[in-house]
Amino acid sequence: MFRFLLFCESKFKLSFPKPNFGCSSLFSNPTNSPPFRPQITSKHSNPFGFPQEHHNAIWARNRASISVGAMFGRSQHLRGFSSESSRESINYDVVIVGAGPAGISAAIRFKQLCRENDVDLSVCVVEKGAEVGAHILSGNVFEPRALNELFPQWKQEEAPIHVPVSSDKFLLLTKNHAIPLPCPFNDKGNYVISLSQLVHWMGQKAEELGVEIYPGFAASEVLYDCNDNVVGIATNDMGIAKDGSERETFQHGVELKGHITLFAEGCRGSLSEKIIKKYNLRDKGQGQHQTYALGIKEVWEIDESKHAPGHLLHTLGWPLDHKTYGGSFLYHMKDRQVSIGLVVALNYHNPFLNPYEEFQKLKHHPAIKPLLQGGTVLQYGARTLNEGGFQSIPYPVFPGGAIVGCSAGFLNVPKIKGTHTAMKSGMLAAEAAFGVLHEGLNMEIYWNNLRNSWIWEELYKARNYRPAFEFGLFPGLAVSALEHYILKGRFPFTLKHGVPDHEATEEAHLYSPIQYSKPDGIVSFDVPTSLYRSNTNHEHDQPAHLRLRDPKIPELVNLSKYAGLESRYCPARVYEYVPDDKGKLKLQINAQNCLHCKACDIKDPKQNIEWNVPEGGGGPGYSVM
């Protein structure tokens, strides 16, 4: 590649700017740099409908597409090339980690501002999923407020948003009954969508604006300069065997350097968490720890006579006990599809609770089972979500960039919506980044604009709903009703969250094991069957991306005190205790099953499990989630 650049320079008399990422020039205005502009159109590949056996082919194609030679051809604003280390380095004005709704919205808004101001600045998005949208999972009742701002003509531009909300029910479930409650949701004007499909469409729109998106590559390292400013990220090496040796397919990772780096990795982003800890951003923000829930979801195709497009059902109560916060949802989508899921707060106490089995139990309730009978499961998945809300927002700005979307945690818990706030946060960060690069402003403006936006107002009004349930289901309902119907978010106090989720689990001797029924294969299923429906695939011969900080803790602590709870909270059977040749139980990690839900990174009692990115392109392959 370096010889190719020298050849171009001598043959065509082209001048290439030197990389400019010194300590004193991190935020220098790059607009005067002479750009090299090969005009090559980037194709945004279609992720939907690809069979599981094509994952490896997709990975190989994506790997080829981001080699430095290919990126040189694709890049419309190549800032320089470095061959000083074993990794190739490519420079952009803005680097975005994660092609979810926040990251894609940030990229689109940044390019819109470039066009509006007749300025040419470069932006790339790196995405660990094999395709844009492949790792996206959400409910999803979509509030289009942010999209209306980003693309006012989205209806004319054929966004995959077709089913308006038509009705909404809210039920309190007991084992055999469903008690109607006043519906607290105001979903008029909202839509039932597949968020993975919407993100895919947004990726296409981003590329039309000149954003360079590289799916199938996992950001594994934050790059810093000598003053501890973030200057970009590095993707992980590919083709490393389990024993650490280099396979025939080995290729070094790539350094993507930016004047501004935005982290939009989603809930519990691995690099975002490192940034938050390094710069102490949580204490600089609202000060409280984040609290999480695990969402488990299926998309079904049901009989047309049972299908009611736009109908919503939310429930509280059974199958969860009254001390465990959570609830279920069932949304009627288009084409006879319904999405059904259970959300379980990860601060639950009983180590024998199994969220996956609770979800299977839910589907047998008399209010739900008749709808599903005779239907077919199309897809399965799981993902954690932020529930800390207003109290848990970290200070989102660090030297060299910002954190956006669910990596920062903007979910509105009582609304059960976070896509619109994630998108808006990405847009605000993009506006701040453009101000830095074009007008010489400071990224602090992102924090100021965030606090003056409708995100802040919305989350402030909703701040007491989630911590109210620390007292149990019925006290939580009482406080929530007071807050919603009478005080309307003006409660004079801000309630605090309880202990962090990993500290909430109580020891096994305080509880009896929960006996779950065997799946019937009609509405309930075993984990391998569900896992197959997630299209999850990883290269088997690679180092495990789930690592134990201390290999002794699983047997000494988790098994002895908590009855091996990781074998139950994981919705993909990644963690199993199996007997060794002496009959002693040992933890086995089946990393190839991982859905990238991050529950283990959150719930492990001693925080002994470290979630790292696997080879890019691995993980689930969602298309309708």
C-alpha positions, 0 to 999 in steps of 0.5 A: 500500500505504501509503495502504491501511494509513492507510485501515485505520487510520482506517476500522477504528481499527487501530493498526500498530506502527512498524518496529523495526529500530534498532541498539539493538533488534535482539534486543528481545523482539517478543512484546508488539507488537500484531499485525494478523491477517488470517485468510487461508489460504495455498495451497501450490501443487503443483510436480510434473508442471508442463511446462516451458512453464508456468514463465513462468506460474508465475513470474507467479503467484508474483510476484503472490502476494508483492506487498506487498498480497498479503503483507499479506493473507497475513501473520499477524504483519505487524510494519510497513511502510516506504516510505522507499526504492523497495523495499517492506519487510515485517518478521518475527521470523525470515526464512529464506533457502532452502526446502530441508531445513534451511530448512524444518526450521528454520521448522517447529521454530520454529513448533512451539516457538511452539505449545508455549509459546503464543507467536505469532511470525512466520516467512517462508521465501523460495525462489528456485525456482519451487516448493518442491522445484524446485531440490532434488537429492540421491542420496538414501538418507534417514536419518530420524533428524532427521525422527523428531524433527521429526515422530514421526508422519511415517508416519501423516502420509503423508510421501513415504517408501515404499521401505526399503533392502532390500540394498546392494552396493559395487563397485570398477570397472575398465573391464570388470569389477566387483570386490565390496568389503566394504560399509561402509554401514549403511543398515538403517532408511533409505529411498530417496526423492526429496528434492524430493518430501520437501521439497515435503511438508515445505513443506505441513506448514510452511504448516499451522503458519503459516509463510509461504513465498514461492517464486519470489523470490531473495534477492540482498542482505544487509541490515545496520544501522549496527552491521553487524548483519544485519537481513534480506535483499532480493530482486532487482528483476524485469523488468530487461533485458539492457541494464539498462533496465526492461522493462514488467514491472519491479518493485522487490525486497522487503526482508524484515527479521527479528530473526533471519535464517537462511541455508539456501541449500544448498551454496555459497550466494551470500549465505552465502559473503558472510556467512562472508567478512565475519565471518571465520567459517571461521577462527572455526570449524574453520579449514579451507577447504571442499572440494566435489564435483559430483554429476550425476544422472538418474532413469530408468524401467526395465523392471519385471523389472529393478526391485528396490525398495530395492536400492543400488549404490555404486561406486569407480574407473572411469571416474575415474582413481586420482588423482580422488576420486569414485564412482557410485550407483544406487538403486532407487526406487518405481514402476520408477524408479532414480536413477543418478549420478556424484560427482566431487571438484572438486579434480581435477587434469586440466583436460581431465576432463569430469564430464558425459562421465565420467557418460555413460561410466559408464552403458556399464559392463557392470555398469550398462548392461543395467539401463538398456537399454530404459528412459527418462530422466525427469529430469536434474540436477546440484548441488555438495555439500560434502565438507569435513566436520568440519574445514571447519565455519565458526563458524555464528553472526553478528550477527543470525542464523546459517548452517544446512544445507549452506551451513555444510557438514554432509555425512557423506562416508563415509555419503554423507548430509547431509539428516539433518544439515542438517535437525538443524542447522536445528532447532537454529538454530530452537531458538536463535532462539526462545530469543533472541526469547522468553527473551532468550538469545543466538544463541551457544547454536546453536553450543554445542548444535551441538557437543553434538549427534549432528551433531558426534559423527557428523562427528568420527568421519568426519573423516579419510575424505575427506582420506585420498583426497588420497593416491590411491584405494588409499591412501584405501581403506586408511586408510578401512578402518583408520578404519572397521573398527578405529579406528572414528573414534578416529584420534589425528590429524585429517588436513587437506585439500589445496589449495582446489579452484580451486588444484588444477587443473594446466596443460593442457600436462601432460596429453593431451586426453581423447577421449570417445565420442559419445552413443548416444542409448540410455544416453548423451546429449548436453548439450542433450538432458539439459538439456531433461530438467532443465526448466531455464528462465530469462527470456532478457532479463535481465542475466547472473547469471554475471559475470566480475570481469575479462573478460580472464582467460578468454582470457589464463588459462583458455584459454591455461593450462587449455585452457578448462576451464570449457567442460568442468566445467560440466554444462550447457554454460553456458560455450563458447569460440566464434570471433569475426569474426577467428577468435579464441576468446572466452568465451560465457556461456549463462546461460539454461542454468544448473542452479544447480549452483555448479561454476563458482563453485568450480572457476574457477582465478582465482575470476573467475566470480561466481555471483549469483541470477537472477530468481526462479523461474528455473533447473531444475524438478526433481520427482523428484530 
